[in-house]
Amino acid sequence: MERNESHLTAVALAYREGQVAPKVVAKGRGMIAQEIIKRAKEAGIYVHESSELVSLLMQVNLDDRIPPQLYVAVAELLAWLYRLEQAKSNPLTTHSTDTTAIQKILGSK
């Protein structure tokens, strides 16, 4: 996939069980976005592309929780990520009560 790196945008979210909502822990454009995505991949964190959601999340201040208007969209992504992580760690079970930290990097072109 070809990307115009100067228009690349990335937002990193972090969520721990018990928190009210995920927080924006990193965000940036261009080279900063490239670095966010690179570090996420090196750490084994999933990177998902969603230009519409990234655009909305770029408006959230760093270290702020996502606004209630984005709960459903982000919850769907976190649920998908949680299912992927569970399937990867234990392919014989479809659910678990242990939810460790979930980090998500969102990128857009």
Sequence and secondary structure as in RCSB ss.txt:
>XXXX:A:sequence
MERNESHLTAVALAYREGQVAPKVVAKGRGMIAQEIIKRAKEAGIYVHESSELVSLLMQVNLDDRIPPQLYVAVA
ELLAWLYRLEQAKSNPLTTHSTDTTAIQKILGSK
>XXXX:A:secstr
    GGG EEEEEEE TT SS EEEEEEETHHHHHHHHHHHHTT  EEE HHHHHHHTTS TT B  GGGHHHHH
HHHHHHHHHHHHHH TT S  S    EEEEEEE 
